[in-house]
Amino acid sequence: MSIKSIELRNFTVFKNFRVNFSKGINIITGENGTGKTQLLKAIYSDTQISKSKKYR
């Protein structure tokens, strides 16, 4: 699976956020409290939802 982009609206610290990922490895950096972990949680949640839909 490859994630090309993610868009978050009204999700934790993100009011309106969109990021496009490059092929290969992407590095997420930032100050404390800026949403790095929340971004990873959103990606994880989406992959789990997609996986459960696949096996229904």
C-alpha distance matrix in Angstrom:
0.0 3.8 6.7 9.7 12.4 13.9 17.4 19.6 23.1 25.6 23.3 25.3 26.4 24.5 26.7 24.7 21.9 19.2 17.2 15.2 13.0 13.6 11.6 11.8 13.3 14.6 17.6 18.9 22.7 25.6 28.7 29.0 28.5 26.5 23.3 21.0 20.5 20.4 17.5 15.5 16.8 15.8 12.1 12.5 14.4 12.1 9.3 12.3 13.7 10.8 10.7 14.5 14.7 12.9 15.6 18.5
3.8 0.0 3.8 6.3 9.3 11.4 15.1 17.7 21.3 24.1 22.0 24.1 24.6 22.5 24.6 22.4 19.3 16.3 14.0 11.7 9.4 9.9 8.3 9.2 10.8 11.7 15.0 16.4 20.2 23.1 26.4 27.1 26.7 24.3 21.4 19.1 19.3 19.2 15.9 14.4 16.4 15.0 11.4 12.8 15.0 12.5 10.5 14.1 15.3 12.6 13.5 17.1 17.1 15.7 18.8 21.4
6.7 3.8 0.0 3.8 5.8 7.7 11.4 14.0 17.6 20.5 18.5 20.7 21.1 18.8 20.8 18.6 15.5 12.6 10.5 8.7 7.0 9.0 8.9 10.3 11.0 10.6 13.6 14.2 18.0 20.4 23.7 24.4 23.7 21.1 18.3 16.3 16.8 16.3 12.8 12.0 14.0 12.2 8.8 11.1 13.0 10.5 9.6 13.4 14.2 12.1 13.8 17.1 17.0 16.5 19.7 21.9
9.7 6.3 3.8 0.0 3.8 7.2 10.5 13.8 17.3 20.5 19.1 21.5 21.4 18.7 20.2 17.5 14.3 10.9 8.6 5.9 5.2 7.1 8.0 10.6 11.7 10.9 14.0 14.7 18.2 20.5 23.9 25.1 24.4 21.4 19.0 17.3 18.5 17.8 14.1 14.2 16.4 14.2 11.3 14.3 15.9 13.1 12.9 16.7 17.0 14.9 17.0 20.2 19.6 19.2 22.6 24.5
12.4 9.3 5.8 3.8 0.0 3.8 6.9 10.2 13.6 16.9 15.8 18.2 18.0 15.1 16.5 13.7 10.6 7.2 5.5 4.2 5.5 8.8 10.8 13.1 13.4 11.5 13.9 13.5 16.8 18.5 21.7 22.8 21.7 18.5 16.2 15.1 16.5 15.3 11.6 12.6 14.6 12.0 9.9 13.5 14.6 12.0 12.9 16.5 16.4 15.0 17.7 20.4 19.8 20.2 23.6 25.1
13.9 11.4 7.7 7.2 3.8 0.0 3.8 6.7 10.2 13.3 12.1 14.6 14.8 11.9 13.3 10.9 8.1 5.7 5.6 6.7 8.3 12.0 14.0 15.8 15.3 13.0 14.6 13.3 16.3 17.4 20.2 20.9 19.3 16.3 13.6 13.2 14.2 12.3 9.0 10.6 11.9 8.9 7.8 11.5 12.0 9.8 11.6 14.8 14.5 13.9 16.8 19.1 18.7 19.7 22.9 24.1
17.4 15.1 11.4 10.5 6.9 3.8 0.0 3.8 6.8 10.3 9.9 12.9 13.0 9.6 10.2 7.6 5.6 4.2 6.6 8.9 11.3 15.0 17.5 19.4 18.8 16.1 17.2 15.3 17.7 18.1 20.4 20.9 18.8 15.8 13.4 14.0 15.1 12.5 9.8 12.4 13.1 9.6 10.0 13.6 13.2 11.3 14.0 16.6 15.7 15.7 18.9 20.6 20.0 21.5 24.7 25.4
19.6 17.7 14.0 13.8 10.2 6.7 3.8 0.0 3.8 6.7 6.1 9.3 9.7 6.5 7.3 5.9 5.1 6.3 9.1 12.0 14.1 17.9 20.4 21.9 20.7 17.8 18.2 15.7 17.6 17.3 19.1 19.0 16.4 13.8 11.3 12.7 13.5 10.3 8.6 11.6 11.5 8.2 10.0 13.2 12.2 11.2 14.5 16.5 15.5 16.4 19.5 20.7 20.5 22.5 25.3 25.7
23.1 21.3 17.6 17.3 13.6 10.2 6.8 3.8 0.0 3.8 5.5 8.8 9.4 6.2 5.1 4.6 6.4 8.7 12.1 15.2 17.6 21.4 24.0 25.6 24.4 21.4 21.6 18.8 20.2 19.4 20.6 20.3 17.3 14.9 12.9 15.2 15.8 12.3 11.6 14.8 14.1 11.0 13.4 16.2 14.7 13.9 17.4 19.0 17.6 18.8 22.1 22.7 22.3 24.7 27.4 27.4
25.6 24.1 20.5 20.5 16.9 13.3 10.3 6.7 3.8 0.0 3.8 6.4 7.5 5.6 4.4 6.6 8.8 11.9 15.0 18.3 20.5 24.3 26.9 28.2 26.6 23.5 23.1 20.0 20.9 19.5 20.1 19.3 15.8 14.2 12.4 15.3 15.5 11.9 12.3 15.5 14.2 11.8 14.9 17.2 15.3 15.5 19.1 20.0 18.7 20.6 23.6 23.9 23.8 26.6 28.9 28.7
23.3 22.0 18.5 19.1 15.8 12.1 9.9 6.1 5.5 3.8 0.0 3.8 6.1 5.2 6.5 8.4 9.1 11.8 14.2 17.4 19.0 22.8 25.2 26.0 24.2 21.2 20.7 17.5 18.7 17.6 18.2 17.1 13.7 12.4 9.8 12.4 12.1 8.3 9.2 12.1 10.5 8.5 11.9 13.8 12.2 12.9 16.3 17.1 16.4 18.5 21.1 21.5 22.0 24.6 26.7 26.8
25.3 24.1 20.7 21.5 18.2 14.6 12.9 9.3 8.8 6.4 3.8 0.0 3.8 5.6 7.8 10.6 11.0 14.0 16.0 19.4 20.6 24.3 26.7 27.1 24.8 21.7 20.6 17.1 17.6 16.0 15.9 14.2 10.7 10.2 8.0 11.1 10.5 7.1 9.3 12.1 10.5 9.8 13.4 14.8 13.6 15.1 18.2 18.7 18.6 21.0 23.2 23.6 24.5 27.1 28.9 29.2
26.4 24.6 21.1 21.4 18.0 14.8 13.0 9.7 9.4 7.5 6.1 3.8 0.0 3.8 6.5 9.3 9.6 12.9 14.7 18.4 19.8 23.2 26.0 26.5 24.1 20.7 19.2 15.5 15.4 13.3 13.0 11.9 8.3 7.2 6.1 9.8 10.5 7.8 9.4 12.7 12.3 11.6 14.7 16.7 16.1 17.4 20.3 21.3 21.4 23.4 25.7 26.5 27.3 29.6 31.7 32.2
24.5 22.5 18.8 18.7 15.1 11.9 9.6 6.5 6.2 5.6 5.2 5.6 3.8 0.0 3.8 5.7 5.9 9.4 11.7 15.5 17.4 21.0 23.9 24.8 22.8 19.4 18.5 15.1 15.6 14.0 14.6 14.3 11.2 8.9 7.5 10.6 11.8 8.8 8.9 12.6 12.5 10.8 13.5 16.1 15.6 15.9 19.0 20.5 20.2 21.7 24.4 25.4 25.8 28.0 30.5 30.9
26.7 24.6 20.8 20.2 16.5 13.3 10.2 7.3 5.1 4.4 6.5 7.8 6.5 3.8 0.0 3.8 6.5 10.1 13.2 16.9 19.4 23.0 26.0 27.3 25.7 22.2 21.6 18.4 18.8 17.1 17.7 17.5 14.3 12.1 11.2 14.3 15.6 12.4 12.4 16.1 15.8 13.6 16.2 19.0 17.9 17.8 21.2 22.7 21.8 23.2 26.3 27.0 26.9 29.4 31.9 32.0
24.7 22.4 18.6 17.5 13.7 10.9 7.6 5.9 4.6 6.6 8.4 10.6 9.3 5.7 3.8 0.0 3.8 7.0 10.5 13.9 16.8 20.3 23.4 25.2 23.9 20.6 20.5 17.7 18.6 17.4 18.7 19.1 16.4 13.5 12.4 14.8 16.5 13.6 12.4 16.1 16.3 13.6 15.5 18.8 18.0 17.1 20.4 22.4 21.3 22.2 25.4 26.5 26.1 28.2 31.1 31.3
21.9 19.3 15.5 14.3 10.6 8.1 5.6 5.1 6.4 8.8 9.1 11.0 9.6 5.9 6.5 3.8 0.0 3.8 6.9 10.5 13.1 16.7 19.8 21.5 20.2 16.8 16.8 14.2 15.4 14.8 16.6 17.5 15.3 11.9 10.6 12.2 14.3 11.9 9.9 13.4 14.4 11.8 13.1 16.6 16.5 15.5 18.3 20.8 20.2 20.7 23.7 25.3 25.1 26.8 29.8 30.4
19.2 16.3 12.6 10.9 7.2 5.7 4.2 6.3 8.7 11.9 11.8 14.0 12.9 9.4 10.1 7.0 3.8 0.0 3.8 6.9 10.0 13.4 16.5 18.5 17.7 14.6 15.4 13.5 15.5 15.7 18.2 19.4 17.7 14.3 12.7 13.2 15.4 13.4 10.4 13.4 15.0 12.2 12.3 16.1 16.4 14.8 17.1 20.0 19.5 19.3 22.4 24.4 23.9 25.2 28.4 29.3
17.2 14.0 10.5 8.6 5.5 5.6 6.6 9.1 12.1 15.0 14.2 16.0 14.7 11.7 13.2 10.5 6.9 3.8 0.0 3.8 6.4 9.8 13.1 15.0 14.1 11.0 12.1 10.9 13.2 14.2 17.3 18.9 17.8 14.3 12.8 12.3 14.7 13.6 10.1 12.3 14.7 12.5 11.7 15.4 16.6 15.0 16.5 19.8 19.9 19.3 22.0 24.5 24.2 25.0 28.2 29.6
15.2 11.7 8.7 5.9 4.2 6.7 8.9 12.0 15.2 18.3 17.4 19.4 18.4 15.5 16.9 13.9 10.5 6.9 3.8 0.0 3.8 6.7 9.9 12.4 12.4 10.0 12.2 12.1 14.9 16.6 20.0 21.8 21.1 17.7 16.1 14.9 17.2 16.4 12.7 14.1 16.7 14.5 12.8 16.4 17.9 15.8 16.6 20.2 20.4 19.1 21.6 24.5 24.0 24.2 27.6 29.2
13.0 9.4 7.0 5.2 5.5 8.3 11.3 14.1 17.6 20.5 19.0 20.6 19.8 17.4 19.4 16.8 13.1 10.0 6.4 3.8 0.0 3.8 6.7 8.7 8.7 6.7 9.6 10.4 13.7 16.2 19.8 21.5 21.3 18.2 16.4 14.4 16.4 16.4 12.6 13.0 16.1 14.6 12.1 15.2 17.4 15.5 15.6 19.2 20.1 18.6 20.6 23.7 23.7 23.5 26.7 28.7
13.6 9.9 9.0 7.1 8.8 12.0 15.0 17.9 21.4 24.3 22.8 24.3 23.2 21.0 23.0 20.3 16.7 13.4 9.8 6.7 3.8 0.0 3.8 6.3 7.3 6.6 10.0 12.0 15.1 18.0 21.7 23.8 24.1 21.0 19.5 17.1 19.2 19.6 15.9 15.9 19.2 18.0 15.2 18.0 20.5 18.6 18.1 21.8 22.9 21.0 22.6 26.0 26.0 25.3 28.4 30.8
11.6 8.3 8.9 8.0 10.8 14.0 17.5 20.4 24.0 26.9 25.2 26.7 26.0 23.9 26.0 23.4 19.8 16.5 13.1 9.9 6.7 3.8 0.0 3.8 6.6 7.9 11.6 14.2 17.5 20.7 24.5 26.2 26.7 23.8 22.0 19.3 20.9 21.6 17.9 17.2 20.3 19.4 16.1 18.3 21.0 19.1 17.8 21.4 22.8 20.6 21.6 25.2 25.2 24.0 27.0 29.7
11.8 9.2 10.3 10.6 13.1 15.8 19.4 21.9 25.6 28.2 26.0 27.1 26.5 24.8 27.3 25.2 21.5 18.5 15.0 12.4 8.7 6.3 3.8 0.0 3.8 6.7 10.1 13.3 16.5 20.0 23.6 25.3 26.1 23.6 21.8 18.7 20.0 21.2 17.9 16.5 19.8 19.6 16.2 17.8 21.0 19.6 17.9 21.2 23.2 21.2 21.7 25.4 25.9 24.6 27.2 30.2
13.3 10.8 11.0 11.7 13.4 15.3 18.8 20.7 24.4 26.6 24.2 24.8 24.1 22.8 25.7 23.9 20.2 17.7 14.1 12.4 8.7 7.3 6.6 3.8 0.0 3.8 6.6 10.0 13.1 16.7 20.3 21.8 22.9 20.6 19.0 15.6 16.9 18.7 15.6 14.1 17.6 17.9 14.8 16.3 19.7 18.9 17.5 20.6 22.9 21.5 21.9 25.4 26.4 25.4 27.9 30.8
14.6 11.7 10.6 10.9 11.5 13.0 16.1 17.8 21.4 23.5 21.2 21.7 20.7 19.4 22.2 20.6 16.8 14.6 11.0 10.0 6.7 6.6 7.9 6.7 3.8 0.0 3.8 6.6 9.9 13.4 17.0 18.7 19.6 17.1 15.6 12.5 14.3 15.9 12.7 11.9 15.6 15.7 13.2 15.3 18.5 17.8 17.1 20.3 22.3 21.2 22.2 25.5 26.4 26.0 28.6 31.1
17.6 15.0 13.6 14.0 13.9 14.6 17.2 18.2 21.6 23.1 20.7 20.6 19.2 18.5 21.6 20.5 16.8 15.4 12.1 12.2 9.6 10.0 11.6 10.1 6.6 3.8 0.0 3.8 6.4 10.1 13.7 15.4 16.8 14.6 13.6 10.3 12.4 14.6 12.0 11.4 15.2 15.9 14.0 15.8 19.1 19.1 18.7 21.5 23.7 23.2 24.1 27.2 28.4 28.3 30.7 33.2
18.9 16.4 14.2 14.7 13.5 13.3 15.3 15.7 18.8 20.0 17.5 17.1 15.5 15.1 18.4 17.7 14.2 13.5 10.9 12.1 10.4 12.0 14.2 13.3 10.0 6.6 3.8 0.0 3.8 7.0 10.5 12.1 13.1 10.8 9.9 6.7 9.4 11.4 9.1 9.3 12.9 13.7 12.7 14.7 17.5 17.8 18.1 20.7 22.7 22.7 23.9 26.6 27.9 28.3 30.6 32.8
22.7 20.2 18.0 18.2 16.8 16.3 17.7 17.6 20.2 20.9 18.7 17.6 15.4 15.6 18.8 18.6 15.4 15.5 13.2 14.9 13.7 15.1 17.5 16.5 13.1 9.9 6.4 3.8 0.0 3.8 7.2 9.5 11.3 9.3 9.7 7.1 10.2 12.5 11.2 11.8 15.0 16.1 15.8 17.6 20.2 20.9 21.5 23.8 25.7 26.1 27.3 29.9 31.2 31.8 34.1 36.2
25.6 23.1 20.4 20.5 18.5 17.4 18.1 17.3 19.4 19.5 17.6 16.0 13.3 14.0 17.1 17.4 14.8 15.7 14.2 16.6 16.2 18.0 20.7 20.0 16.7 13.4 10.1 7.0 3.8 0.0 3.8 6.6 8.4 6.5 8.2 7.0 10.3 12.2 11.7 13.1 15.8 16.8 17.2 19.2 21.3 22.2 23.3 25.4 27.0 27.8 29.3 31.5 32.8 33.8 36.0 37.8
28.7 26.4 23.7 23.9 21.7 20.2 20.4 19.1 20.6 20.1 18.2 15.9 13.0 14.6 17.7 18.7 16.6 18.2 17.3 20.0 19.8 21.7 24.5 23.6 20.3 17.0 13.7 10.5 7.2 3.8 0.0 3.8 6.4 5.9 8.7 8.6 11.2 13.0 13.6 15.1 17.1 18.5 19.5 21.1 22.9 24.3 25.6 27.3 28.9 30.1 31.5 33.4 34.9 36.1 38.2 39.8
29.0 27.1 24.4 25.1 22.8 20.9 20.9 19.0 20.3 19.3 17.1 14.2 11.9 14.3 17.5 19.1 17.5 19.4 18.9 21.8 21.5 23.8 26.2 25.3 21.8 18.7 15.4 12.1 9.5 6.6 3.8 0.0 3.8 5.7 7.9 8.2 9.7 11.5 13.1 14.3 15.6 17.4 19.0 20.0 21.5 23.5 24.9 26.1 27.7 29.4 30.6 32.1 33.9 35.4 37.1 38.6
28.5 26.7 23.7 24.4 21.7 19.3 18.8 16.4 17.3 15.8 13.7 10.7 8.3 11.2 14.3 16.4 15.3 17.7 17.8 21.1 21.3 24.1 26.7 26.1 22.9 19.6 16.8 13.1 11.3 8.4 6.4 3.8 0.0 3.8 5.7 7.7 8.8 9.4 11.5 13.4 14.0 15.4 17.6 18.8 19.6 21.6 23.5 24.5 25.8 27.6 29.1 30.4 32.0 33.8 35.5 36.7
26.5 24.3 21.1 21.4 18.5 16.3 15.8 13.8 14.9 14.2 12.4 10.2 7.2 8.9 12.1 13.5 11.9 14.3 14.3 17.7 18.2 21.0 23.8 23.6 20.6 17.1 14.6 10.8 9.3 6.5 5.9 5.7 3.8 0.0 3.8 6.1 8.6 8.7 9.6 12.1 13.4 14.1 15.9 17.8 18.8 20.1 22.1 23.6 24.7 26.2 28.0 29.5 30.8 32.4 34.5 35.7
23.3 21.4 18.3 19.0 16.2 13.6 13.4 11.3 12.9 12.4 9.8 8.0 6.1 7.5 11.2 12.4 10.6 12.7 12.8 16.1 16.4 19.5 22.0 21.8 19.0 15.6 13.6 9.9 9.7 8.2 8.7 7.9 5.7 3.8 0.0 3.8 5.5 4.9 6.0 8.6 9.7 10.3 12.3 14.1 15.0 16.4 18.4 19.8 20.9 22.4 24.2 25.7 27.0 28.7 30.7 31.9
21.0 19.1 16.3 17.3 15.1 13.2 14.0 12.7 15.2 15.3 12.4 11.1 9.8 10.6 14.3 14.8 12.2 13.2 12.3 14.9 14.4 17.1 19.3 18.7 15.6 12.5 10.3 6.7 7.1 7.0 8.6 8.2 7.7 6.1 3.8 0.0 3.8 5.5 5.2 6.5 8.8 10.1 11.0 12.5 14.4 15.8 17.0 18.7 20.4 21.5 22.9 24.8 26.3 27.5 29.6 31.2
20.5 19.3 16.8 18.5 16.5 14.2 15.1 13.5 15.8 15.5 12.1 10.5 10.5 11.8 15.6 16.5 14.3 15.4 14.7 17.2 16.4 19.2 20.9 20.0 16.9 14.3 12.4 9.4 10.2 10.3 11.2 9.7 8.8 8.6 5.5 3.8 0.0 3.8 5.4 5.1 6.2 8.6 9.9 10.4 12.1 14.3 15.4 16.4 18.3 20.0 21.0 22.6 24.5 25.8 27.5 29.1
20.4 19.2 16.3 17.8 15.3 12.3 12.5 10.3 12.3 11.9 8.3 7.1 7.8 8.8 12.4 13.6 11.9 13.4 13.6 16.4 16.4 19.6 21.6 21.2 18.7 15.9 14.6 11.4 12.5 12.2 13.0 11.5 9.4 8.7 4.9 5.5 3.8 0.0 3.8 5.4 4.9 6.1 8.6 9.7 10.3 12.3 14.2 15.2 16.4 18.3 19.8 21.1 22.6 24.4 26.2 27.4
17.5 15.9 12.8 14.1 11.6 9.0 9.8 8.6 11.6 12.3 9.2 9.3 9.4 8.9 12.4 12.4 9.9 10.4 10.1 12.7 12.6 15.9 17.9 17.9 15.6 12.7 12.0 9.1 11.2 11.7 13.6 13.1 11.5 9.6 6.0 5.2 5.4 3.8 0.0 3.8 5.4 5.1 6.3 8.7 9.9 10.8 12.6 14.4 15.6 16.7 18.5 20.3 21.5 22.9 25.1 26.5
15.5 14.4 12.0 14.2 12.6 10.6 12.4 11.6 14.8 15.5 12.1 12.1 12.7 12.6 16.1 16.1 13.4 13.4 12.3 14.1 13.0 15.9 17.2 16.5 14.1 11.9 11.4 9.3 11.8 13.1 15.1 14.3 13.4 12.1 8.6 6.5 5.1 5.4 3.8 0.0 3.8 5.4 5.1 6.1 8.5 9.9 10.7 12.3 14.3 15.4 16.5 18.5 20.2 21.2 23.1 24.9
16.8 16.4 14.0 16.4 14.6 11.9 13.1 11.5 14.1 14.2 10.5 10.5 12.3 12.5 15.8 16.3 14.4 15.0 14.7 16.7 16.1 19.2 20.3 19.8 17.6 15.6 15.2 12.9 15.0 15.8 17.1 15.6 14.0 13.4 9.7 8.8 6.2 4.9 5.4 3.8 0.0 3.8 5.4 5.0 6.0 8.5 9.9 10.5 12.2 14.1 15.2 16.5 18.4 20.0 21.6 23.0
15.8 15.0 12.2 14.2 12.0 8.9 9.6 8.2 11.0 11.8 8.5 9.8 11.6 10.8 13.6 13.6 11.8 12.2 12.5 14.5 14.6 18.0 19.4 19.6 17.9 15.7 15.9 13.7 16.1 16.8 18.5 17.4 15.4 14.1 10.3 10.1 8.6 6.1 5.1 5.4 3.8 0.0 3.8 5.4 5.1 6.2 8.7 10.0 10.6 12.3 14.2 15.5 16.7 18.5 20.6 21.7
12.1 11.4 8.8 11.3 9.9 7.8 10.0 10.0 13.4 14.9 11.9 13.4 14.7 13.5 16.2 15.5 13.1 12.3 11.7 12.8 12.1 15.2 16.1 16.2 14.8 13.2 14.0 12.7 15.8 17.2 19.5 19.0 17.6 15.9 12.3 11.0 9.9 8.6 6.3 5.1 5.4 3.8 0.0 3.8 5.5 5.2 6.3 8.7 10.0 10.6 12.3 14.4 15.6 16.6 19.0 20.6
12.5 12.8 11.1 14.3 13.5 11.5 13.6 13.2 16.2 17.2 13.8 14.8 16.7 16.1 19.0 18.8 16.6 16.1 15.4 16.4 15.2 18.0 18.3 17.8 16.3 15.3 15.8 14.7 17.6 19.2 21.1 20.0 18.8 17.8 14.1 12.5 10.4 9.7 8.7 6.1 5.0 5.4 3.8 0.0 3.8 5.5 5.2 6.3 8.7 9.9 10.6 12.5 14.5 15.5 17.1 19.0
14.4 15.0 13.0 15.9 14.6 12.0 13.2 12.2 14.7 15.3 12.2 13.6 16.1 15.6 17.9 18.0 16.5 16.4 16.6 17.9 17.4 20.5 21.0 21.0 19.7 18.5 19.1 17.5 20.2 21.3 22.9 21.5 19.6 18.8 15.0 14.4 12.1 10.3 9.9 8.5 6.0 5.1 5.5 3.8 0.0 3.8 5.5 5.2 6.3 8.6 9.9 10.8 12.5 14.4 16.0 17.1
12.1 12.5 10.5 13.1 12.0 9.8 11.3 11.2 13.9 15.5 12.9 15.1 17.4 15.9 17.8 17.1 15.5 14.8 15.0 15.8 15.5 18.6 19.1 19.6 18.9 17.8 19.1 17.8 20.9 22.2 24.3 23.5 21.6 20.1 16.4 15.8 14.3 12.3 10.8 9.9 8.5 6.2 5.2 5.5 3.8 0.0 3.8 5.4 5.1 6.1 8.5 10.0 10.7 12.4 14.7 15.8
9.3 10.5 9.6 12.9 12.9 11.6 14.0 14.5 17.4 19.1 16.3 18.2 20.3 19.0 21.2 20.4 18.3 17.1 16.5 16.6 15.6 18.1 17.8 17.9 17.5 17.1 18.7 18.1 21.5 23.3 25.6 24.9 23.5 22.1 18.4 17.0 15.4 14.2 12.6 10.7 9.9 8.7 6.3 5.2 5.5 3.8 0.0 3.8 5.5 5.0 6.0 8.6 9.9 10.6 12.7 14.7
12.3 14.1 13.4 16.7 16.5 14.8 16.6 16.5 19.0 20.0 17.1 18.7 21.3 20.5 22.7 22.4 20.8 20.0 19.8 20.2 19.2 21.8 21.4 21.2 20.6 20.3 21.5 20.7 23.8 25.4 27.3 26.1 24.5 23.6 19.8 18.7 16.4 15.2 14.4 12.3 10.5 10.0 8.7 6.3 5.2 5.4 3.8 0.0 3.8 5.4 5.0 6.2 8.7 9.9 11.1 12.8
13.7 15.3 14.2 17.0 16.4 14.5 15.7 15.5 17.6 18.7 16.4 18.6 21.4 20.2 21.8 21.3 20.2 19.5 19.9 20.4 20.1 22.9 22.8 23.2 22.9 22.3 23.7 22.7 25.7 27.0 28.9 27.7 25.8 24.7 20.9 20.4 18.3 16.4 15.6 14.3 12.2 10.6 10.0 8.7 6.3 5.1 5.5 3.8 0.0 3.8 5.4 5.2 6.3 8.7 10.4 11.0
10.8 12.6 12.1 14.9 15.0 13.9 15.7 16.4 18.8 20.6 18.5 21.0 23.4 21.7 23.2 22.2 20.7 19.3 19.3 19.1 18.6 21.0 20.6 21.2 21.5 21.2 23.2 22.7 26.1 27.8 30.1 29.4 27.6 26.2 22.4 21.5 20.0 18.3 16.7 15.4 14.1 12.3 10.6 9.9 8.6 6.1 5.0 5.4 3.8 0.0 3.8 5.5 5.2 6.3 9.1 10.4
10.7 13.5 13.8 17.0 17.7 16.8 18.9 19.5 22.1 23.6 21.1 23.2 25.7 24.4 26.3 25.4 23.7 22.4 22.0 21.6 20.6 22.6 21.6 21.7 21.9 22.2 24.1 23.9 27.3 29.3 31.5 30.6 29.1 28.0 24.2 22.9 21.0 19.8 18.5 16.5 15.2 14.2 12.3 10.6 9.9 8.5 6.0 5.0 5.4 3.8 0.0 3.8 5.5 5.2 6.7 9.1
14.5 17.1 17.1 20.2 20.4 19.1 20.6 20.7 22.7 23.9 21.5 23.6 26.5 25.4 27.0 26.5 25.3 24.4 24.5 24.5 23.7 26.0 25.2 25.4 25.4 25.5 27.2 26.6 29.9 31.5 33.4 32.1 30.4 29.5 25.7 24.8 22.6 21.1 20.3 18.5 16.5 15.5 14.4 12.5 10.8 10.0 8.6 6.2 5.2 5.5 3.8 0.0 3.8 5.4 5.5 6.6
14.7 17.1 17.0 19.6 19.8 18.7 20.0 20.5 22.3 23.8 22.0 24.5 27.3 25.8 26.9 26.1 25.1 23.9 24.2 24.0 23.7 26.0 25.2 25.9 26.4 26.4 28.4 27.9 31.2 32.8 34.9 33.9 32.0 30.8 27.0 26.3 24.5 22.6 21.5 20.2 18.4 16.7 15.6 14.5 12.5 10.7 9.9 8.7 6.3 5.2 5.5 3.8 0.0 3.8 5.5 5.4
12.9 15.7 16.5 19.2 20.2 19.7 21.5 22.5 24.7 26.6 24.6 27.1 29.6 28.0 29.4 28.2 26.8 25.2 25.0 24.2 23.5 25.3 24.0 24.6 25.4 26.0 28.3 28.3 31.8 33.8 36.1 35.4 33.8 32.4 28.7 27.5 25.8 24.4 22.9 21.2 20.0 18.5 16.6 15.5 14.4 12.4 10.6 9.9 8.7 6.3 5.2 5.4 3.8 0.0 3.8 5.8
15.6 18.8 19.7 22.6 23.6 22.9 24.7 25.3 27.4 28.9 26.7 28.9 31.7 30.5 31.9 31.1 29.8 28.4 28.2 27.6 26.7 28.4 27.0 27.2 27.9 28.6 30.7 30.6 34.1 36.0 38.2 37.1 35.5 34.5 30.7 29.6 27.5 26.2 25.1 23.1 21.6 20.6 19.0 17.1 16.0 14.7 12.7 11.1 10.4 9.1 6.7 5.5 5.5 3.8 0.0 3.8
18.5 21.4 21.9 24.5 25.1 24.1 25.4 25.7 27.4 28.7 26.8 29.2 32.2 30.9 32.0 31.3 30.4 29.3 29.6 29.2 28.7 30.8 29.7 30.2 30.8 31.1 33.2 32.8 36.2 37.8 39.8 38.6 36.7 35.7 31.9 31.2 29.1 27.4 26.5 24.9 23.0 21.7 20.6 19.0 17.1 15.8 14.7 12.8 11.0 10.4 9.1 6.6 5.4 5.8 3.8 0.0
